[in-house]
Amino acid sequence: MFVQEEKIFAGKVLRLHICASDGAEWLEEATEDTSVEKLKERCLKHCAHGSLEDPKSITHHKLIHAASERVLSDARTILEENIQDQDVLLLIKKRAPSPLPKMAEVSAEEKKKQDQKAPDKEAILRATANLPSYNMDRAAVQTNMRDFQTELRKILVSLIEVAQKLLALNPDAVELFKKANAMLDEDEDERVDEAALRQLTEMGFPENRATKALQLNHMSVPQAMEWLIEHAEDPTIDTPLLGQAPSGAEGATAAAPEAAAGAGTADEEARDELTEIFKKIRRKREFRADARAVISLMEMGFDEKEVIDALRVNNNQQNAACEWLLGDRKPSPEELDKGIDPDSPLFQAILDNPVVQLGLTNPKTLLAFEDMLENPLNSTQWMNDPETGPVMLQISRIFQTLNRT
């Protein structure tokens, strides 16, 4: 008797309950090695909407294991899908994919996105092509929108000059001179950059000479070294700066007896000496560039003078100084020492204020102005001071009032 080969090697026969989406139910027998796709083909014979002649019908349906709710893979066998005898399978038609948008719809959506975008430069030029042109001075517009911190330095420069003249005319000029001299002595007690000093001493220069050279050259090692070489034969090269009494100190001491004697020139000399000491205070408060920032910026290829100017404009901030060097270099160093126009309404309003007038006769106000020129960040400290705070407040109010108008 002849027996077919597939019957000999056929796997275990399983009886499966099939449920269609239209409510039809039946039993389907299949061996364990039957593929899910084959089983699906046989199941579709029981449905009116499926046949083997329609291959799309097979791909548009799926078999689901009811107990585990998982979709069976067409490429796997019943055994691989772990289907057991008497299991229930659901024959479900797949959802049709959403249709692709029509070209008209795509164009409308794209047009909507384009309408929501901001116009580019070319669109702006096209839209404004027929408008009349106006020549506007941008520098003038920017000047009108002044910032208080930007203008404060100019105001301080001018007010310092006025304060010096008022203090020089004070009857107690000698006493004020002594106070200013004490301020100067305190200012002279400044720290020397140890790294810069070490560089000079390693070159063979004595420490006291190196210290003096650095103090005179804003802690710049190249300039200090040049100064030491030029003044090597100077007999006063070893005269220290620290604790040195100014040449005007003896004159001030002598001015008092002469004034007591009634000599008219004594008061005049004392006022001159007071003016000189204020100038010396100003010189002592000249900007000193940070030595490390100078070296770092010079290593980038910038000239030392340019680097010092950049650090001065940007209050020793290395990053800001680098941006200044690479940019348009505004404001220029020369603008920092320029005062406000003496005929301007702002300056006249400041000088006419009684609080400011009284404050300008106080030596502490002058010291505050000088300190804020050197360290702008100290403005807050002087604003909170009981003596200088009212003066700074009035200056700020006058500026804001005139700036709005």
C-alpha positions in Angstrom: 0.0 0.0 0.0 1.3 3.4 -1.0 1.5 6.1 1.8 2.1 9.8 1.0 5.4 11.2 2.4 3.8 14.2 4.1 1.4 11.9 6.0 4.4 9.9 7.4 6.3 13.0 8.6 3.3 15.1 9.6 3.3 16.6 13.0 0.6 16.4 15.7 -2.9 17.5 14.5 -4.5 20.3 16.4 -8.2 21.2 16.5 -8.5 25.0 16.6 -11.6 27.2 17.1 -11.7 30.0 14.5 -13.9 33.0 14.9 -14.3 35.5 12.1 -15.2 39.2 12.4 -18.6 38.6 10.8 -19.6 36.2 13.7 -18.9 32.9 11.9 -17.3 30.1 13.9 -15.8 26.7 12.9 -13.2 24.1 13.8 -10.1 24.0 11.7 -7.6 21.1 11.9 -3.9 21.7 11.3 -0.7 20.1 12.1 2.0 21.7 14.3 4.3 22.3 11.3 1.6 24.2 9.4 2.6 27.9 8.8 0.3 30.6 10.0 0.0 31.9 6.5 -1.3 28.5 5.2 -3.7 28.3 8.1 -5.0 31.8 7.2 -5.5 30.8 3.6 -7.6 27.8 4.7 -9.6 30.0 7.1 -10.4 32.5 4.4 -12.1 29.7 2.4 -14.9 29.8 5.0 -15.4 33.6 4.5 -17.4 35.0 1.6 -15.0 38.0 1.2 -11.8 35.9 0.8 -10.4 33.4 -1.7 -7.0 32.0 -2.8 -7.4 33.8 -6.1 -7.2 37.2 -4.3 -3.7 37.4 -2.8 -4.5 40.8 -1.3 -7.2 39.2 0.8 -4.5 37.2 2.6 -2.3 40.1 3.4 -5.3 42.2 4.5 -6.2 39.7 7.2 -4.5 38.6 10.4 -4.9 35.8 12.9 -4.9 36.7 16.6 -4.4 34.3 19.5 -7.5 35.1 21.7 -6.0 34.0 25.1 -2.8 36.1 24.7 -4.1 38.8 22.4 -1.1 38.6 20.2 -1.0 38.8 16.4 0.4 35.6 14.8 3.3 36.0 12.4 2.6 34.6 8.9 6.2 33.3 8.5 6.1 31.1 11.7 4.5 27.7 12.3 1.8 26.9 14.7 4.3 25.1 16.9 6.6 28.2 16.9 3.7 30.4 17.9 3.0 28.0 20.9 -0.6 27.3 19.8 -2.2 24.4 21.7 -5.0 22.1 20.9 -8.5 23.7 21.3 -7.1 27.2 21.3 -9.3 30.0 19.9 -8.0 32.1 17.0 -9.6 35.3 15.7 -9.6 36.1 12.0 -9.6 39.9 11.7 -9.4 42.1 8.7 -6.6 44.7 9.0 -7.3 48.4 9.1 -6.7 50.1 5.8 -3.8 52.5 5.9 -4.7 56.2 5.9 -4.6 57.6 2.4 -1.7 59.8 1.4 -2.5 63.6 1.3 -3.3 65.0 -2.1 -1.0 67.4 -3.8 -3.4 70.2 -3.3 -3.6 69.6 0.4 0.2 69.4 0.7 0.5 72.7 -1.2 -2.1 74.4 1.1 -0.3 73.2 4.2 3.0 74.4 2.9 1.6 77.7 2.0 0.1 78.1 5.5 3.6 77.5 7.0 5.2 80.0 4.7 2.6 82.6 5.6 3.4 82.2 9.3 7.2 82.8 8.7 8.7 86.3 9.3 9.7 88.1 6.2 13.3 87.9 5.1 15.5 90.8 4.1 14.5 90.6 0.4 10.8 90.6 1.2 11.3 93.7 3.4 13.2 95.5 0.7 10.5 94.7 -1.9 7.7 95.9 0.5 9.5 99.2 1.3 10.9 99.9 -2.1 8.4 102.7 -2.8 8.7 104.4 0.6 10.7 107.7 0.9 14.1 107.3 2.4 15.4 109.3 5.4 19.0 109.8 6.3 19.1 109.2 10.0 22.2 109.7 12.1 22.5 106.5 14.1 25.1 107.9 16.3 22.7 110.7 17.3 19.9 108.2 18.0 22.2 106.2 20.2 23.4 109.3 22.1 19.8 110.2 22.9 19.3 106.9 24.6 22.1 107.4 27.2 22.8 105.0 29.9 23.5 106.3 33.4 26.6 104.1 34.0 28.0 105.2 30.7 27.6 108.9 31.4 28.5 108.6 35.1 32.2 108.5 34.4 32.1 111.7 32.3 30.1 113.4 35.1 32.6 112.3 37.7 35.5 113.6 35.7 33.9 117.1 35.5 32.8 117.1 39.1 36.2 116.2 40.4 37.6 119.3 38.7 35.0 121.5 40.3 35.5 119.8 43.8 39.2 120.4 43.6 38.7 124.1 42.9 36.2 124.5 45.7 38.4 122.7 48.2 41.4 124.8 47.2 39.4 128.0 48.0 38.4 126.7 51.4 39.8 128.7 54.4 40.9 125.5 56.0 43.0 124.6 53.0 45.9 123.5 55.1 43.8 121.0 57.1 42.3 119.7 54.0 45.8 119.3 52.5 46.8 117.2 55.5 43.8 115.0 55.1 44.5 114.6 51.4 48.1 113.8 52.3 46.9 111.1 54.6 44.7 109.7 51.9 47.7 109.6 49.6 49.8 107.8 52.1 47.1 105.1 52.5 46.9 104.8 48.7 50.6 104.3 48.4 50.4 101.2 50.6 49.6 98.9 47.7 50.4 95.3 47.0 53.0 94.5 44.3 52.3 91.6 41.9 54.5 88.8 43.2 54.8 87.0 39.9 56.0 90.2 38.2 58.4 91.0 41.0 59.8 87.4 40.9 60.5 87.8 37.1 62.6 90.9 37.7 64.5 89.6 40.7 65.3 86.4 38.7 66.9 88.7 36.1 69.2 90.0 38.7 67.5 93.3 39.7 67.4 94.1 43.4 64.0 93.7 45.0 63.6 97.3 46.2 64.4 98.6 42.7 62.1 96.1 41.0 59.3 97.0 43.4 59.7 100.7 42.6 59.9 100.0 38.9 56.7 98.0 38.9 54.8 100.6 40.9 55.8 103.3 38.4 54.9 101.2 35.4 51.5 99.7 36.3 53.0 96.3 37.1 54.2 95.9 33.5 57.3 93.7 33.5 58.6 94.9 30.1 58.1 98.6 31.0 59.6 98.1 34.5 62.7 96.4 33.0 63.1 99.2 30.5 62.8 101.7 33.3 65.4 99.9 35.4 67.9 99.9 32.6 67.4 103.6 31.8 67.7 104.7 35.4 70.6 102.3 36.4 72.9 105.3 37.0 70.3 107.5 38.6 71.5 108.3 42.2 67.8 108.3 43.5 66.9 104.9 42.0 67.0 103.3 45.4 64.8 105.9 47.0 61.7 104.0 48.0 58.2 105.2 47.0 56.5 103.7 50.0 56.3 106.0 52.9 58.0 108.8 51.0 56.6 112.2 52.1 55.6 114.3 49.1 57.6 117.3 48.3 54.7 119.5 49.1 54.4 118.3 52.7 57.1 120.5 54.0 55.5 123.4 52.1 52.2 122.7 53.8 53.8 122.7 57.2 55.5 126.0 56.4 52.4 127.5 55.0 50.6 127.4 58.4 53.1 129.7 60.2 53.2 132.0 57.2 49.5 132.2 57.2 49.5 132.9 60.9 52.0 135.7 60.3 49.5 137.3 58.0 51.3 136.8 54.7 48.8 136.8 51.9 50.9 134.5 49.8 50.9 131.8 52.4 47.2 131.0 51.8 47.8 131.1 48.1 50.7 128.7 48.4 48.7 126.4 50.6 45.9 126.3 48.0 48.4 125.6 45.3 49.8 122.8 47.4 46.3 121.4 48.0 45.7 121.4 44.2 49.0 119.6 43.6 48.2 117.0 46.2 44.8 116.3 44.6 46.5 115.9 41.3 49.0 113.5 42.9 46.0 111.6 44.3 44.6 111.4 40.8 47.9 110.1 39.4 48.2 107.5 42.2 44.8 106.3 41.2 45.7 105.8 37.6 44.6 102.5 36.1 46.9 99.5 36.7 46.4 96.7 34.4 46.2 93.1 35.7 49.6 91.6 34.9 48.3 88.1 34.1 45.6 89.5 31.8 48.3 91.6 30.0 50.5 88.5 29.5 47.6 86.4 28.3 46.4 89.0 25.7 49.9 89.7 24.5 50.4 86.0 23.8 47.5 86.3 21.4 49.5 88.7 19.3 48.2 92.1 20.6 50.5 95.0 21.3 51.1 95.8 25.0 49.7 99.4 24.7 46.6 98.1 23.0 46.1 95.4 25.7 46.5 98.0 28.5 43.9 100.3 26.8 41.5 97.4 26.4 41.8 96.4 30.0 41.4 100.0 31.1 38.2 100.4 29.1 36.8 97.1 30.4 37.8 97.4 34.1 40.5 94.7 33.9 38.0 92.1 32.6 40.1 89.9 30.3 37.3 88.4 28.2 35.6 91.8 27.6 39.0 93.3 26.8 39.6 90.6 24.2 36.2 91.3 22.6 37.1 95.0 22.6 40.4 94.3 20.8 38.6 92.2 18.2 35.7 94.5 17.7 35.3 98.2 16.9 37.1 99.4 20.0 34.4 101.6 21.3 34.6 103.5 23.6 38.1 104.6 23.0 40.5 105.2 25.9 40.6 108.9 25.2 36.8 109.1 25.8 37.3 107.8 29.4 39.1 110.9 30.5 36.7 113.3 28.8 34.3 115.1 31.0 30.7 116.2 30.3 30.1 119.4 28.3 30.1 122.3 30.9 27.4 124.1 29.0 25.1 121.1 28.8 21.7 121.3 30.7 22.6 118.1 32.6 25.8 119.6 34.1 24.2 122.9 34.9 21.3 121.1 36.6 23.8 119.0 38.7 25.8 122.1 39.8 22.6 124.0 40.7 21.4 121.3 43.1 22.0 122.4 46.7 22.8 118.8 47.9 25.5 118.5 45.2 26.9 121.9 46.0 27.3 121.0 49.7 28.8 117.6 48.9 31.5 119.1 46.6 33.0 120.9 49.6 33.4 117.6 51.5 36.8 115.9 50.9 35.2 112.5 51.3 33.0 113.2 48.2 36.1 113.9 46.2 37.7 110.7 47.4 34.4 108.8 46.5 34.5 110.3 43.0 38.1 109.3 42.5 37.4 105.7 43.8 34.4 105.3 41.5 36.6 106.3 38.5 39.1 103.6 39.4 36.5 101.0 40.5 33.1 101.5 39.0 31.7 98.5 40.9 32.3 100.5 44.1 29.4 102.9 43.2 27.0 100.9 45.3 29.2 101.3 48.4 29.3 105.1 48.0 25.5 105.2 47.3 24.9 103.7 50.7 27.3 106.0 52.5 25.5 108.6 54.6 27.8 111.5 53.4 28.2 110.6 49.7 24.9 108.7 49.2 22.7 111.8 49.0 25.0 113.4 46.4 25.0 110.3 44.2 21.2 110.0 44.5 20.7 113.6 43.4 23.0 113.1 40.4 21.1 109.9 39.4 17.7 111.6 39.7 18.7 114.7 37.7 20.1 112.4 35.0 17.0 110.3 34.8 14.7 113.3 34.7 16.6 115.0 31.9 17.1 111.7 30.0 13.3 111.2 29.9 12.7 114.6 28.5 
